[in-house]
């Protein structure tokens, strides 16, 4: 009985170690292959919105740093691209 429990425990530990090696360092941050694209898009969306808010609140309005350009970059580019990826169609017809 104890041998079966020990072998099941060893097998589970080997599978866990194999999974950890498979996903690597980036996998620890973003998840495995099935979750990674959505997690990266979600992180991009969060960072884009946070950067947009920080720029709008703290950045001075100057000729060399117009806030309008930052809104276009973060709001129009990165955030909408990430939203399109997250909520877009999964298949094309």
DSSP file (Angstrom, degrees, kcal/mol; ACC not computed):
  #  RESIDUE AA STRUCTURE BP1 BP2  ACC     N-H-->O    O-->H-N    N-H-->O    O-->H-N    TCO  KAPPA ALPHA  PHI   PSI    X-CA   Y-CA   Z-CA
    1    1 A X     >        0   0    0      0, 0.0     4,-1.9     0, 0.0     5,-0.2   0.000 360.0 360.0 360.0 -47.7    0.0    0.0    0.0
    2    2 A X  H  >  +     0   0    0      1,-0.2     4,-2.7     2,-0.2     5,-0.2   0.842 360.0  57.5 -65.3 -32.9    2.7    2.4    1.0
    3    3 A X  H  > S+     0   0    0      2,-0.2     4,-2.5     1,-0.2    -1,-0.2   0.888 106.1  49.3 -65.6 -37.8    4.7    1.6   -2.2
    4    4 A X  H  > S+     0   0    0      2,-0.2     4,-2.2     1,-0.2    -2,-0.2   0.902 112.4  47.1 -66.7 -41.2    1.7    2.6   -4.4
    5    5 A X  H  X S+     0   0    0     -4,-1.9     4,-2.3     2,-0.2    -2,-0.2   0.925 113.4  48.8 -65.7 -43.9    1.3    5.9   -2.5
    6    6 A X  H  X S+     0   0    0     -4,-2.7     4,-2.5     1,-0.2    -2,-0.2   0.911 112.1  47.9 -62.5 -42.8    5.0    6.5   -2.8
    7    7 A X  H  X S+     0   0    0     -4,-2.5     4,-2.3     1,-0.2    -1,-0.2   0.874 111.8  49.9 -68.7 -35.4    5.1    5.7   -6.5
    8    8 A X  H  X S+     0   0    0     -4,-2.2     4,-2.2     2,-0.2    -1,-0.2   0.890 111.7  49.2 -67.4 -38.1    2.0    7.9   -7.2
    9    9 A X  H  X S+     0   0    0     -4,-2.3     4,-2.2     2,-0.2    -2,-0.2   0.920 112.2  47.3 -66.1 -44.0    3.7   10.8   -5.3
   10   10 A X  H  X S+     0   0    0     -4,-2.5     4,-2.4     2,-0.2    -2,-0.2   0.908 111.7  51.2 -63.7 -42.1    7.0   10.4   -7.2
   11   11 A X  H  X S+     0   0    0     -4,-2.3     4,-2.2     1,-0.2    -1,-0.2   0.903 110.6  48.5 -62.9 -41.3    5.0   10.3  -10.5
   12   12 A X  H  X S+     0   0    0     -4,-2.2     4,-2.2     2,-0.2    -1,-0.2   0.892 111.6  49.8 -65.9 -39.4    3.2   13.5   -9.6
   13   13 A X  H  X S+     0   0    0     -4,-2.2     4,-2.4     2,-0.2    -2,-0.2   0.886 110.4  49.8 -66.9 -38.7    6.4   15.2   -8.7
   14   14 A X  H  X S+     0   0    0     -4,-2.4     4,-2.4     2,-0.2    -2,-0.2   0.909 111.5  48.6 -66.0 -42.2    8.0   14.2  -11.9
   15   15 A X  H  X S+     0   0    0     -4,-2.2     4,-2.3     2,-0.2    -2,-0.2   0.901 111.9  49.6 -64.0 -40.3    5.1   15.5  -13.9
   16   16 A X  H  X S+     0   0    0     -4,-2.2     4,-2.2     2,-0.2    -2,-0.2   0.911 111.8  47.8 -65.8 -42.2    5.1   18.7  -12.0
   17   17 A X  H  X S+     0   0    0     -4,-2.4     4,-2.1     2,-0.2    -2,-0.2   0.891 111.8  50.7 -66.1 -38.7    8.9   19.2  -12.6
   18   18 A X  H  X S+     0   0    0     -4,-2.4     4,-2.1     2,-0.2    -2,-0.2   0.904 110.3  48.9 -64.4 -41.3    8.4   18.4  -16.3
   19   19 A X  H  X S+     0   0    0     -4,-2.3     4,-2.2     2,-0.2     5,-0.2   0.900 109.7  52.3 -64.3 -41.6    5.6   20.9  -16.6
   20   20 A X  H  X S+     0   0    0     -4,-2.2     4,-1.5     1,-0.2    -2,-0.2   0.894 111.8  46.0 -62.7 -40.5    7.8   23.6  -14.8
   21   21 A X  H  < S+     0   0    0     -4,-2.1    -1,-0.2     1,-0.2    -2,-0.2   0.865 110.6  54.8 -68.6 -35.9   10.6   22.9  -17.3
   22   22 A X  H  < S+     0   0    0     -4,-2.1    -2,-0.2     1,-0.2    -1,-0.2   0.895 111.6  41.2 -65.9 -42.2    8.2   23.0  -20.2
   23   23 A X  H  X S-     0   0    0     -4,-2.2     4,-1.4     1,-0.1    -1,-0.2   0.784  93.7-171.0 -82.3 -25.6    6.8   26.4  -19.5
   24   24 A X  H  X  -     0   0    0     -4,-1.5     4,-1.2    -5,-0.2    -1,-0.1  -0.093  47.8 -43.5  69.1-168.0   10.1   28.0  -18.5
   25   25 A X  H  > S+     0   0    0      1,-0.2     4,-1.0     2,-0.2     3,-0.3   0.896 139.6  49.5 -67.3 -42.2   10.6   31.5  -16.9
   26   26 A X  H  > S+     0   0    0      1,-0.2     4,-3.0     2,-0.2     5,-0.3   0.848 106.4  58.4 -67.2 -32.0    8.1   33.2  -19.2
   27   27 A X  H  X S+     0   0    0     -4,-1.4     4,-2.2     1,-0.2    -1,-0.2   0.824  98.5  58.6 -66.0 -31.2    5.6   30.6  -18.4
   28   28 A X  H  < S+     0   0    0     -4,-1.2    -1,-0.2    -3,-0.3    -2,-0.2   0.862 115.3  36.6 -64.6 -33.7    5.8   31.3  -14.7
   29   29 A X  H  < S+     0   0    0     -4,-1.0    -2,-0.2    -3,-0.3    -1,-0.2   0.897 133.9  21.4 -83.6 -43.8    4.8   34.9  -15.5
   30   30 A X  H  < S-     0   0    0     -4,-3.0     9,-0.2     1,-0.3    -3,-0.2   0.527 103.4-118.2-109.0  -7.9    2.3   34.3  -18.3
   31   31 A X     <  -     0   0    0     -4,-2.2    -1,-0.3    -5,-0.3    -2,-0.1  -0.435  46.7 -40.8  98.8-176.3    1.1   30.7  -17.9
   32   32 A X  S >> S-     0   0    0     -2,-0.1     4,-2.5    -4,-0.1     3,-0.7  -0.103  72.5 -79.7 -82.9-174.3    1.4   27.7  -20.3
   33   33 A X  H 3> S+     0   0    0      1,-0.3     4,-0.5     2,-0.2    -1,-0.1   0.783 127.1  51.0 -61.1 -31.3    0.9   27.7  -24.0
   34   34 A X  H 34 S+     0   0    0      1,-0.2    -1,-0.3     2,-0.1     4,-0.2   0.815 121.0  32.5 -77.5 -28.5   -3.0   27.7  -23.9
   35   35 A X  H <> S+     0   0    0     -3,-0.7     4,-2.2     1,-0.1     3,-0.3   0.682  97.3  86.3 -97.2 -21.0   -3.2   30.6  -21.5
   36   36 A X  H  X S+     0   0    0     -4,-2.5     4,-2.7     1,-0.2     5,-0.3   0.856  84.5  51.1 -58.1 -47.4   -0.2   32.7  -22.6
   37   37 A X  H  X S+     0   0    0     -4,-0.5     4,-2.2     1,-0.2    -1,-0.2   0.920 114.6  43.8 -59.7 -42.9   -1.7   34.7  -25.5
   38   38 A X  H  > S+     0   0    0     -3,-0.3     4,-2.4    -4,-0.2    -1,-0.2   0.879 114.0  50.4 -67.9 -37.8   -4.6   35.9  -23.5
   39   39 A X  H  X S+     0   0    0     -4,-2.2     4,-2.3    -9,-0.2    -2,-0.2   0.891 111.2  48.3 -68.4 -38.7   -2.5   36.7  -20.4
   40   40 A X  H  X S+     0   0    0     -4,-2.7     4,-2.5    -5,-0.2    -2,-0.2   0.913 112.9  48.3 -66.8 -41.8    0.0   38.7  -22.5
   41   41 A X  H  X S+     0   0    0     -4,-2.2     4,-2.4    -5,-0.3    -2,-0.2   0.902 111.9  49.8 -64.7 -40.1   -2.9   40.6  -24.1
   42   42 A X  H  X S+     0   0    0     -4,-2.4     4,-2.4     2,-0.2    -2,-0.2   0.897 111.4  48.4 -64.3 -40.7   -4.4   41.3  -20.7
   43   43 A X  H  X S+     0   0    0     -4,-2.3     4,-2.7     2,-0.2     5,-0.2   0.907 111.4  50.5 -65.0 -42.1   -1.1   42.5  -19.3
   44   44 A X  H  X S+     0   0    0     -4,-2.5     4,-2.5     2,-0.2    -2,-0.2   0.911 110.9  49.2 -61.3 -43.1   -0.6   44.7  -22.4
   45   45 A X  H  X S+     0   0    0     -4,-2.4     4,-2.3     2,-0.2     5,-0.2   0.931 112.6  46.9 -62.4 -46.5   -4.1   46.2  -21.9
   46   46 A X  H  X S+     0   0    0     -4,-2.4     4,-2.4     1,-0.2    -2,-0.2   0.932 114.7  45.8 -62.0 -47.2   -3.5   46.8  -18.2
   47   47 A X  H  X S+     0   0    0     -4,-2.7     4,-2.7     2,-0.2    -1,-0.2   0.887 112.6  51.8 -65.1 -39.2   -0.1   48.4  -18.7
   48   48 A X  H  X S+     0   0    0     -4,-2.5     4,-2.4    -5,-0.2    -2,-0.2   0.923 112.4  44.2 -64.1 -44.8   -1.5   50.6  -21.6
   49   49 A X  H  X S+     0   0    0     -4,-2.3     4,-2.4     2,-0.2    -2,-0.2   0.900 114.3  50.0 -68.5 -39.5   -4.4   51.9  -19.6
   50   50 A X  H  X S+     0   0    0     -4,-2.4     4,-2.5    -5,-0.2    -2,-0.2   0.919 112.5  47.3 -64.0 -42.8   -2.1   52.5  -16.6
   51   51 A X  H  X S+     0   0    0     -4,-2.7     4,-2.6     2,-0.2    -2,-0.2   0.900 111.3  51.8 -64.8 -40.3    0.4   54.4  -18.8
   52   52 A X  H  X S+     0   0    0     -4,-2.4     4,-2.5     2,-0.2    -2,-0.2   0.927 111.3  46.3 -61.6 -45.8   -2.4   56.4  -20.4
   53   53 A X  H  X S+     0   0    0     -4,-2.4     4,-2.0     2,-0.2     5,-0.2   0.920 113.2  49.4 -63.7 -44.1   -3.8   57.5  -17.0
   54   54 A X  H  X>S+     0   0    0     -4,-2.5     4,-2.9     1,-0.2     5,-0.5   0.904 112.3  47.9 -62.8 -41.0   -0.3   58.3  -15.7
   55   55 A X  H  X5S+     0   0    0     -4,-2.6     4,-1.6     1,-0.2    -2,-0.2   0.927 112.3  48.9 -65.3 -44.3    0.5   60.4  -18.8
   56   56 A X  H  <5S+     0   0    0     -4,-2.5    -1,-0.2    -5,-0.2    -2,-0.2   0.840 120.0  37.2 -66.0 -32.0   -2.8   62.2  -18.6
   57   57 A X  H  <5S+     0   0    0     -4,-2.0    -2,-0.2    -5,-0.2    -1,-0.2   0.920 130.3  22.0 -84.9 -46.8   -2.4   63.0  -14.9
   58   58 A X  H  <5S+     0   0    0     -4,-2.9     2,-0.2    -5,-0.2    -3,-0.2   0.681  94.8  94.8-103.5 -19.3    1.3   63.8  -14.5
   59   59 A X     << -     0   0    0     -4,-1.6     2,-0.2    -5,-0.5     8,-0.1  -0.541  69.9-126.6 -80.6 137.7    2.7   64.7  -17.9
   60   60 A X        -     0   0    0     -2,-0.2     2,-0.8     1,-0.1    -2,-0.1  -0.507  22.6-115.5 -77.7 151.0    3.0   68.4  -18.7
   61   61 A X        +     0   0    0     -2,-0.2     2,-0.3     5,-0.1     5,-0.2  -0.785  53.6 151.4 -87.7 109.8    1.5   69.6  -22.0
   62   62 A X        -     0   0    0      3,-1.0     5,-0.1    -2,-0.8     3,-0.1  -0.817  58.3-108.2-130.7 172.4    4.4   70.9  -24.1
   63   63 A X  S    S+     0   0    0     -2,-0.3     3,-0.4     1,-0.2    -1,-0.1   0.823 120.2  46.7 -70.6 -31.2    5.1   71.2  -27.8
   64   64 A X  S    S+     0   0    0      1,-0.2    -1,-0.2    -3,-0.0     2,-0.2   0.654 122.0  35.3 -85.4 -15.1    7.6   68.4  -27.7
   65   65 A X  S    S-     0   0    0     -3,-0.1    -3,-1.0    -5,-0.0     2,-0.3  -0.577  75.2-176.7-137.7  72.4    5.4   66.1  -25.6
   66   66 A X    >>  -     0   0    0     -3,-0.4     4,-1.0    -5,-0.2     3,-0.8  -0.542  24.3-143.1 -74.8 133.6    1.7   66.5  -26.7
   67   67 A X  H 3> S+     0   0    0     -2,-0.3     4,-2.3     1,-0.2     5,-0.2   0.808  97.6  68.6 -63.5 -29.7   -0.7   64.4  -24.6
   68   68 A X  H 3> S+     0   0    0      1,-0.2     4,-2.0     2,-0.2    -1,-0.2   0.874  97.3  52.1 -58.6 -38.1   -2.8   63.8  -27.7
   69   69 A X  H <> S+     0   0    0     -3,-0.8     4,-2.4     2,-0.2    -1,-0.2   0.873 108.5  50.4 -66.8 -37.1    0.0   61.7  -29.2
   70   70 A X  H  X>S+     0   0    0     -4,-1.0     4,-2.9     2,-0.2     5,-0.6   0.882 108.5  51.7 -69.0 -38.0    0.2   59.6  -26.0
   71   71 A X  I  X>S+     0   0    0     -4,-2.3     5,-1.4     1,-0.2     4,-1.4   0.909 111.2  48.6 -63.7 -40.5   -3.6   59.0  -26.1
   72   72 A X  I  <>S+     0   0    0     -4,-2.0     5,-0.9     3,-0.2     4,-0.3   0.918 115.8  43.8 -64.0 -43.4   -3.2   57.9  -29.7
   73   73 A X  I  X>S+     0   0    0     -4,-2.4     5,-1.8     3,-0.2     4,-0.8   0.974 126.5  26.3 -67.5 -55.9   -0.4   55.5  -28.9
   74   74 A X  I  <>S+     0   0    0     -4,-2.9     5,-2.3     3,-0.2     6,-0.2   0.927 131.8  34.0 -79.6 -45.4   -1.7   53.9  -25.7
   75   75 A X  I  <XS+     0   0    0     -4,-1.4     5,-0.7    -5,-0.6    -3,-0.2   0.924 128.4  33.3 -77.2 -45.3   -5.4   54.2  -26.1
   76   76 A X  I  4<S+     0   0    0     -5,-1.4    -3,-0.2    -4,-0.3    -2,-0.1   0.822 129.2  28.3 -83.0 -31.7   -5.7   53.8  -29.9
   77   77 A X  I  X<S+     0   0    0     -5,-0.9     4,-1.8    -4,-0.8    -3,-0.2   0.925 126.4  22.6 -95.0 -73.6   -2.9   51.4  -30.5
   78   78 A X  I  ><S+     0   0    0     -5,-1.8     4,-2.4     2,-0.2     5,-0.2   0.927 124.4  46.2 -68.2 -47.6   -1.9   49.1  -27.8
   79   79 A X  I  ><S+     0   0    0     -5,-2.3     4,-2.5    -6,-0.2    -1,-0.2   0.925 115.5  44.7 -66.1 -44.8   -5.1   49.0  -25.8
   80   80 A X  H  ><S+     0   0    0     -5,-0.7     4,-2.4    -6,-0.2    -1,-0.2   0.864 112.9  52.6 -70.0 -32.6   -7.5   48.6  -28.7
   81   81 A X  H  X S+     0   0    0     -4,-1.8     4,-2.0     2,-0.2    -2,-0.2   0.919 111.2  46.2 -64.8 -42.7   -5.2   45.9  -30.2
   82   82 A X  H  X S+     0   0    0     -4,-2.4     4,-2.5     2,-0.2    -2,-0.2   0.900 112.8  50.1 -66.4 -40.5   -5.2   43.9  -27.0
   83   83 A X  H  X S+     0   0    0     -4,-2.5     4,-2.7     1,-0.2     5,-0.2   0.913 109.6  51.6 -63.6 -41.5   -9.0   44.3  -26.6
   84   84 A X  H  X S+     0   0    0     -4,-2.4     4,-1.3     1,-0.2    -1,-0.2   0.893 111.5  47.3 -61.1 -39.5   -9.4   43.1  -30.2
   85   85 A X  H  < S+     0   0    0     -4,-2.0    -2,-0.2     2,-0.2    -1,-0.2   0.923 115.0  45.3 -67.6 -43.3   -7.3   40.1  -29.5
   86   86 A X  H  < S+     0   0    0     -4,-2.5    -2,-0.2     1,-0.2    -1,-0.2   0.900 128.3  24.1 -67.8 -41.4   -9.1   39.2  -26.2
   87   87 A X  H  < S+     0   0    0     -4,-2.7    -1,-0.2    -5,-0.2    -2,-0.2   0.346  97.8 108.2-111.2   6.1  -12.7   39.7  -27.5
   88   88 A X  S  < S-     0   0    0     -4,-1.3     2,-0.1    -5,-0.2    -3,-0.1  -0.134  81.9 -72.3 -74.7 176.2  -12.3   39.1  -31.2
   89   89 A X        -     0   0    0      1,-0.1    -1,-0.2     2,-0.0     3,-0.1  -0.405  31.8-147.8 -69.2 146.9  -13.5   36.1  -33.1
   90   90 A X  S    S+     0   0    0      1,-0.1     2,-0.3    -3,-0.1    -1,-0.1   0.714  81.0  32.1 -88.4 -22.1  -11.6   32.9  -32.6
   91   91 A X  S    S-     0   0    0     -3,-0.0     2,-0.4     0, 0.0    -1,-0.1  -0.942  73.4-134.7-131.5 155.6  -12.1   31.6  -36.1
   92   92 A X              0   0    0     -2,-0.3    -2,-0.0     1,-0.1     0, 0.0  -0.865 360.0 360.0-108.8 146.2  -12.5   33.2  -39.5
   93   93 A X              0   0    0     -2,-0.4    -1,-0.1     0, 0.0     0, 0.0   0.412 360.0 360.0-115.3 360.0  -15.2   32.1  -41.9
